[in-house]
Amino acid sequence: MSSSTPPPLADPPPPSGRPAASFLSRWLLGAVAAAAAAAAAAVWLGGASGSAPGWRGSLGGGRRASDAGRRPAELVLTSRRVVVGGSVGPAALRLAGGVFAEVVSGEGVPAAWEGIPVVDYGNLVIMPGLIDPHVHLNVPGADSEGVGSGTAAAAAGGTTTLLDMPLNSVPSTISLPTLRAKVEAFAADPPTVDVGFIGGAVGDGGGQTPADVVSLVVAGGVFALKSFLVDSQSPNFPHVSLPQMRAVMDGLTALGNRSVPYILHAELPPNVSPSGAEGGEGSIGQDYPGDGTSLVDWAASRPHSWEVDAVRAVVTAAAAAGVPAVHVAHVASAEAAAVVAEAAAAAAALSAVAAVGGHWAGVAPRITSETCPHYLLWAAEEVDAATAANGAAATASRPLWKCAPPIRDAGNRAALWQALLPAAGTGGLAMVGSDHSPADDAARRLATGDVRGAWGGIAGLQYRLHGTWGAAVAAGGVDLPTLSHWLSGAAADAFGLAPGKGRITAGADADVVVWDPDVPADLGTGACRHRHLASPYHADGRPRGRVAATFVRGTLVFRAPAEGEGDGTAADVALPMVQGAGRLLRRMPVGGLARLAAADWW
């Protein structure tokens, strides 16, 4: 990143009122109308009927037809512990046509369902299939993960839907042509779970025009846009300045009810001025103390203030722009989580009187955020001490825990739990994403333990349920409906996947995870589906729970070996287990969800 100060892109704001529009902002707003008109004329690139589809609209129909013969026409799942809404109890679920046809509480199966195959999972937990809002599959153009391995890992961890991030692939997903390249990669390597896409909004040097940004939303069907406020590690995904962030927000505001959430990697180095101009290499990190092998030192190089200042900048700009929704990714700092919670509560209070006829009235944004299992499980000083006590090889493994924002100390971990617990169902910090960011051993510097020079990102897609549940147990426990909200419902609500996903209710997709919360997780590398097996989860015994089965729209996509998995898990052995059963999800222009084969995307 250049150390020179770029020219300002925004006029100075007036003393009061809305800030004056920058050149970039005016250009972006002009692109909104052009891109919207082009998309409307193309009728979603030839894919949709003239009527506005709901979540089971015309684009989803082809998926259900192509499933014929891959799953039973009807299937009943039962358990004594089924999570439905805010309760847990015995229930029977009738699956038909890829959806929950009926949900009946209580023991036993209704007589009217006689003749339908029944899989009884006994005392195992049945929950809505998990939704991971933050995954880097890194396709096309990179070999650090991939569609097949990544979505197989997701299924093994109970995840039935994931949102794929726009960077760490070549090219980054920052325009319709680059989105096409990503879709083609999925056509060559079909996913096992359902996948939606996040588009990117990048800064100077990324080769992106404002029309590209708008087209991703209006014509591309992405579920959100994402920007970084600091260096992203990916040279083809440059971070945005504060004026550029505001310009994107203005553009999303102009899209009205076709808008999507704006996701921010929220770290702001101290040498970024209020105008957004940088005066050095602050995006990479301030001076790294020590010898470069300590996670405590890594955390010190990116302190709480980076997150706090960034979140304040994001929520202030969002309120000024009136953008419908912003989402703060991977919150590591409890101090930053407190800022998110305060802003989310204020916005929610305003939105209670701002909604008119179900449409946004432009008063206050919906503010959501996520944290990650690694921030809830580990503390930097504990990992440094444990690895040092276990010799040179263990010390060299420290880069496995490197991420940005960094894993912080034990006191912060405890405070982050307190920020998460009250937030379920109220916005703010209310979901847990994996931020799966894979890399090979060489990029992680595992031969030398060089934390300073290692790739920053944790491999955890398969272990999100296990890590979150294990951390919850260690922190004193949480009920299963709250866990389900963190891992599924909150993301469905925030990113437009509801009501079709994220809950067990009649008419929703029959996405299910069946698991045993009462046993330790299987963390051996032999069970790992990630392309590169190195992960900090393999070195820790605290993650808990074992996934017995995962269903995507009624199709069994993962089944654990029956032996040792608890009661009832052998009951599904007659069902075909299907790889590549996932579909690509596309956000419809006025709400709703389409489910498509990659070949049908365009």
Residue pairs with C-beta under 8 A, 6 or more apart in sequence:
1 231
1 238
1 278
1 281
1 283
1 284
3 279
3 280
3 281
5 277
5 278
5 279
6 204
6 241
6 277
6 278
8 243
8 275
8 276
8 277
9 22
9 23
9 24
9 241
9 243
9 244
9 247
9 276
10 19
10 20
10 22
10 24
10 25
10 243
10 246
10 275
10 276
11 19
11 20
11 21
11 22
12 20
12 275
13 19
13 20
14 20
18 320
19 246
19 320
21 29
21 250
22 243
22 246
22 247
24 210
24 243
24 244
24 247
25 243
25 246
25 247
25 250
25 251
27 210
28 210
28 213
28 214
28 247
28 248
28 250
28 251
29 250
29 251
29 254
30 210
31 209
31 210
31 211
31 213
31 214
31 251
32 214
32 251
32 254
32 255
34 211
34 214
35 211
35 214
35 215
35 218
35 219
36 214
36 218
36 255
36 258
38 215
38 219
39 215
39 218
39 219
39 589
42 219
43 50
44 219
44 221
44 589
45 219
45 602
46 602
47 59
47 594
47 596
47 600
47 601
47 602
48 57
48 58
48 59
48 588
48 594
49 58
51 58
52 588
52 589
52 590
52 592
53 59
53 60
53 588
53 592
53 594
54 591
54 592
55 499
55 500
55 588
55 591
55 592
55 593
56 99
56 500
56 507
57 588
57 592
57 593
57 594
59 586
59 588
59 594
59 595
59 596
59 600
60 593
60 594
60 595
60 596
62 596
62 597
62 600
63 98
63 553
63 583
63 595
63 596
63 597
64 97
64 98
64 553
66 597
67 98
67 553
67 554
67 555
67 581
70 555
70 576
70 578
70 581
71 98
71 554
71 555
71 556
71 575
71 576
71 578
72 117
72 554
72 575
73 96
74 94
74 95
74 96
74 101
74 116
74 117
75 94
75 95
75 96
75 116
75 117
75 118
75 119
75 554
75 575
76 92
76 93
76 94
76 95
76 109
76 113
76 116
76 117
76 118
76 119
77 92
77 93
77 95
77 118
77 119
77 121
77 126
77 512
77 514
77 551
78 90
78 91
78 92
78 93
78 109
78 118
78 119
78 120
78 121
79 90
79 91
79 120
79 121
79 122
79 123
79 124
79 125
79 126
79 514
79 568
80 89
80 90
80 107
80 122
80 123
81 88
81 89
81 90
81 123
81 124
81 125
81 126
81 480
82 88
82 89
82 90
82 91
82 93
82 125
82 126
82 127
82 504
83 125
83 126
83 127
83 128
83 480
83 481
83 484
83 504
84 91
84 103
84 105
84 504
84 505
85 481
85 503
85 505
86 481
87 481
88 125
88 479
88 480
88 481
89 105
89 106
90 105
90 106
90 107
91 103
91 104
91 105
91 106
91 126
92 103
92 104
92 106
92 108
92 109
92 110
92 113
93 100
93 102
93 103
93 104
93 126
93 504
93 510
93 512
94 100
94 101
94 102
94 103
94 104
94 113
94 116
95 101
95 510
95 551
95 554
96 554
97 554
98 509
98 510
98 553
98 554
98 555
99 506
99 507
99 508
99 509
99 510
99 553
99 554
100 504
100 505
100 506
100 507
100 508
100 509
100 510
101 506
102 110
102 506
103 504
103 505
103 506
104 110
109 118
117 574
119 568
119 571
119 572
119 575
120 568
120 571
121 514
121 548
121 549
121 568
121 569
121 571
122 566
122 567
122 568
123 566
123 567
123 568
124 514
124 515
124 516
124 548
124 566
124 567
124 568
124 569
125 480
125 514
125 515
125 516
125 517
126 504
126 512
126 513
126 514
127 158
127 480
127 483
127 484
127 488
127 504
127 512
127 513
127 515
128 484
128 488
128 489
128 501
128 502
128 503
128 504
128 511
128 512
128 513
129 158
129 159
129 160
129 161
129 488
129 501
129 509
129 511
129 512
129 513
129 550
129 551
129 552
130 157
130 158
130 159
130 160
130 161
130 464
130 465
130 487
130 488
130 513
131 159
131 160
131 161
131 162
131 163
131 487
131 488
131 491
131 492
131 497
131 501
131 502
132 154
132 159
132 161
132 162
132 163
132 433
132 434
132 436
132 461
132 464
132 491
133 162
133 163
133 370
133 431
133 433
133 491
133 494
133 495
134 163
134 165
134 329
134 330
134 370
134 372
134 433
134 434
134 435
134 436
135 150
135 154
135 162
135 163
135 164
135 165
135 433
135 434
135 435
135 436
135 461
136 145
136 164
136 165
136 167
136 168
136 435
136 436
136 437
136 438
136 457
137 145
137 146
137 147
137 150
137 151
137 162
137 164
137 169
137 195
138 144
138 145
138 146
138 168
138 169
138 438
139 145
139 146
139 147
139 169
139 182
139 185
139 186
139 189
140 169
140 170
140 171
140 181
140 182
140 184
140 185
141 169
141 170
141 171
142 168
142 169
142 170
143 440
143 531
144 168
144 438
144 439
144 440
144 443
144 531
144 532
145 436
145 438
145 530
145 531
145 532
146 189
146 531
147 185
147 186
147 189
147 190
147 191
147 195
148 189
148 190
148 191
148 192
148 579
148 580
149 529
149 530
149 531
150 436
150 438
150 461
150 530
150 531
151 162
151 191
151 192
151 193
151 195
151 582
152 192
152 529
152 558
152 579
153 461
153 462
153 528
153 529
153 530
154 160
154 162
154 192
154 193
154 461
154 462
155 192
155 193
155 529
155 550
155 552
155 557
155 558
156 462
156 527
156 529
156 547
156 550
156 558
157 461
157 462
157 463
157 464
157 465
157 466
157 547
158 465
158 513
158 515
158 547
158 550
159 193
159 461
159 464
159 465
159 513
159 550
160 193
160 194
160 501
160 509
160 511
160 512
160 513
160 550
160 551
160 552
160 557
161 193
161 194
161 195
161 196
161 497
161 501
161 511
161 585
162 193
162 194
162 195
162 196
162 461
163 195
163 196
163 197
163 198
163 223
163 224
163 491
163 495
164 182
164 195
164 196
164 197
164 198
165 198
165 226
166 172
166 173
166 174
166 197
166 198
166 199
166 200
166 226
166 237
167 173
167 200
167 226
167 232
167 234
167 236
167 237
168 233
168 234
168 237
168 437
169 182
170 236
171 178
171 181
171 236
172 178
172 200
172 202
172 206
172 234
172 236
172 237
173 179
173 182
173 197
173 198
173 199
173 200
173 216
173 222
174 199
174 200
174 201
174 202
174 206
174 207
174 208
174 212
174 213
174 216
174 237
175 208
175 209
175 212
175 215
175 216
176 212
176 215
176 216
176 219
176 220
179 197
179 199
179 216
179 220
179 222
180 602
182 197
183 584
183 598
183 601
183 602
184 598
186 195
186 584
186 598
187 597
187 598
187 599
190 580
190 582
190 597
190 598
191 580
191 582
191 583
191 584
192 552
192 557
192 558
192 578
192 579
192 580
192 581
192 582
193 550
193 552
193 557
193 581
193 582
194 501
194 509
194 511
194 552
194 553
194 582
194 583
194 584
194 585
194 595
195 582
195 583
195 584
195 585
196 222
196 223
196 495
196 497
196 584
196 585
196 586
196 587
197 220
197 221
197 222
197 223
197 584
198 222
198 223
198 224
198 225
198 226
198 263
199 213
199 216
199 217
199 220
199 222
199 224
199 225
199 226
200 206
200 208
200 216
200 225
200 226
200 227
200 237
201 208
201 213
201 225
201 226
201 227
201 240
201 244
201 248
201 262
202 208
202 227
202 237
202 238
202 239
202 240
203 227
203 238
203 239
203 240
203 241
203 244
204 238
204 241
205 238
206 236
206 237
206 238
210 247
210 251
213 225
213 248
213 251
214 251
214 255
216 222
216 225
217 225
217 252
217 255
217 258
217 259
217 260
218 255
218 258
218 589
221 586
221 587
221 588
221 594
222 260
222 587
223 260
223 261
223 495
223 496
223 497
223 585
223 587
224 260
224 261
224 262
224 263
224 327
224 495
225 248
225 252
225 260
225 261
225 262
225 263
226 262
226 263
226 264
226 265
226 329
227 239
227 240
227 244
227 245
227 248
227 262
227 263
227 264
227 265
228 237
228 239
228 240
228 264
228 265
229 239
229 240
229 242
229 245
229 264
229 265
229 266
229 267
229 268
229 272
229 310
229 313
229 314
230 239
230 265
230 267
230 268
230 269
230 282
230 283
230 284
230 306
230 404
231 239
231 283
231 284
232 238
232 239
232 265
233 455
233 456
233 457
239 265
239 283
240 248
241 275
241 276
241 277
241 278
242 272
242 274
242 275
242 276
242 313
242 317
243 275
243 276
244 276
245 264
245 276
245 313
245 314
245 317
246 317
246 320
246 321
248 262
249 262
249 317
249 318
249 321
249 323
249 326
250 321
250 323
252 259
252 260
252 262
252 321
252 323
252 324
253 259
253 321
253 322
253 323
253 324
253 362
256 359
256 360
257 359
257 360
257 590
257 591
258 589
258 590
259 323
259 324
259 325
259 360
260 325
260 495
260 496
260 587
261 324
261 325
261 326
261 327
261 366
261 368
261 494
261 495
262 318
262 323
262 325
262 326
262 327
263 326
263 327
263 328
263 329
264 310
264 314
264 326
264 327
264 328
264 329
265 329
265 330
265 404
266 307
266 310
266 311
266 314
266 328
266 329
266 331
266 336
267 302
267 306
267 307
267 310
267 404
267 405
268 306
268 309
268 310
268 313
269 278
269 282
269 283
269 286
269 306
270 282
270 286
270 305
270 306
270 309
271 278
271 279
271 280
271 282
272 278
272 279
272 282
273 279
285 301
285 302
286 301
286 302
287 301
288 297
288 298
288 301
288 452
289 297
289 300
289 301
290 296
290 297
292 450
292 451
292 452
292 453
293 395
293 398
293 449
293 450
293 451
293 452
294 380
294 384
294 398
294 451
295 380
295 381
295 383
295 384
295 398
295 401
295 402
295 406
295 407
295 451
296 380
296 381
296 384
296 409
297 451
298 380
298 402
298 406
298 451
298 452
299 380
299 406
299 407
299 408
299 409
301 406
302 404
302 405
302 406
304 333
304 335
304 336
304 408
304 412
306 405
307 331
307 332
307 333
307 335
307 336
307 405
308 333
308 335
308 336
308 339
310 336
311 328
311 331
311 336
311 339
311 340
311 343
312 339
314 326
314 328
315 326
315 339
315 340
315 343
315 365
315 367
318 326
318 365
318 367
319 343
319 347
319 364
319 365
321 365
322 362
322 363
322 364
322 365
323 365
324 360
324 365
324 366
325 365
325 366
325 367
325 368
325 494
326 365
326 366
326 367
326 368
327 367
327 368
327 369
327 370
327 494
328 336
328 340
328 367
328 368
328 369
328 370
329 369
329 370
329 433
329 435
330 370
330 371
330 372
330 375
330 403
330 405
330 433
330 435
331 337
331 340
331 369
331 370
331 371
331 375
331 405
331 416
331 429
332 371
332 372
332 375
332 405
332 406
332 407
332 408
332 412
332 416
333 405
333 408
333 412
333 416
334 412
334 415
334 416
334 418
334 419
337 369
337 371
337 415
337 416
337 419
337 420
337 428
337 429
338 419
340 367
340 369
340 428
340 429
341 419
341 423
341 428
341 429
343 367
344 366
344 367
344 368
344 369
344 423
344 426
344 427
344 428
345 426
345 427
345 428
346 364
347 364
347 365
347 366
347 367
347 427
348 364
348 366
348 426
348 427
350 363
350 364
351 363
351 364
351 366
353 363
354 360
354 361
354 362
354 363
354 364
355 361
366 427
366 494
367 427
367 428
368 427
368 428
368 430
368 431
368 490
368 494
369 428
369 429
369 430
369 431
370 429
370 431
370 432
370 433
370 491
371 416
371 420
371 429
371 431
371 432
371 433
372 403
372 432
372 433
372 434
372 435
372 458
372 460
373 432
373 434
373 460
373 463
373 464
373 467
373 468
373 471
373 543
374 401
374 403
374 407
374 458
374 460
374 467
374 536
375 407
375 408
375 413
375 416
376 413
376 416
376 417
376 420
376 432
376 467
376 468
376 471
376 472
376 475
377 467
377 470
377 471
377 474
377 540
377 542
377 543
378 401
378 407
378 413
378 536
378 540
379 407
379 408
379 409
379 410
379 412
379 413
380 401
380 406
380 407
380 408
380 409
381 409
381 410
382 410
383 398
383 401
383 407
383 536
384 398
386 394
387 394
387 395
387 397
387 398
388 394
388 395
394 539
395 449
396 446
396 447
396 448
396 449
397 446
397 449
397 536
397 539
398 449
398 451
399 444
399 445
399 446
399 449
399 450
399 451
399 454
399 455
400 444
400 446
400 458
400 459
400 534
400 535
400 536
400 539
401 407
401 458
401 536
402 444
402 451
402 454
402 455
402 456
402 457
402 458
403 435
403 437
403 456
403 457
403 458
404 456
404 457
414 475
416 429
417 471
417 475
419 428
419 429
420 429
420 430
420 432
420 486
421 478
421 482
423 429
423 430
424 430
424 482
424 485
424 486
424 490
425 485
425 490
430 485
430 486
430 490
431 485
431 486
431 487
431 490
431 491
431 494
432 464
432 468
432 486
432 487
433 464
433 491
434 460
434 461
434 463
434 464
435 457
435 458
435 460
436 457
436 458
436 459
436 460
436 461
437 455
437 456
437 457
437 458
437 459
438 457
438 459
438 530
438 531
438 532
439 455
439 457
439 459
439 532
440 532
441 447
441 532
441 534
443 454
443 455
444 454
444 455
444 534
445 451
445 453
445 454
445 455
446 534
458 535
458 536
459 530
459 532
459 534
459 535
459 536
459 537
460 467
460 535
460 536
460 537
461 530
462 528
462 529
462 530
463 521
463 523
463 535
463 537
463 543
464 487
465 487
465 513
465 515
465 545
465 547
466 521
466 523
466 537
466 543
466 544
466 545
466 546
467 537
467 543
468 483
468 486
468 487
469 483
469 517
469 543
469 544
469 545
470 521
470 542
470 543
470 544
470 545
471 542
472 478
472 483
473 542
473 544
474 542
480 517
488 501
488 502
488 503
489 498
489 502
489 503
491 497
491 502
492 498
492 499
492 501
492 502
492 503
493 502
496 587
496 591
496 593
497 585
497 593
499 505
499 507
499 508
500 508
500 509
500 593
501 508
501 509
501 511
501 593
502 508
504 512
509 552
509 553
510 551
510 553
510 554
511 551
511 552
511 553
512 549
512 550
512 551
513 547
513 549
513 550
513 551
514 547
514 548
514 549
514 550
514 551
514 569
515 545
515 546
515 547
515 548
516 545
516 546
516 548
516 565
516 566
517 544
517 545
518 545
518 566
519 544
519 545
519 546
519 566
520 541
520 543
520 544
520 546
521 537
521 543
521 544
521 545
521 546
522 546
523 537
523 538
523 540
523 541
523 543
524 538
525 533
525 538
528 535
528 538
537 543
546 560
546 565
546 566
547 558
547 560
548 559
548 560
548 565
548 566
548 568
548 569
549 556
549 558
549 559
549 560
549 569
549 572
550 556
550 557
550 558
551 557
552 581
552 582
553 581
553 583
553 595
555 578
555 581
556 572
556 575
556 576
556 577
556 578
557 577
557 578
557 579
557 581
557 582
558 577
559 569
559 572
559 573
559 575
559 577
560 569
562 569
562 570
562 573
583 595
583 596
583 597
584 595
584 596
584 597
584 598
584 601
585 593
585 594
585 595
585 596
586 593
586 594
586 595
586 596
586 601
587 593
588 594
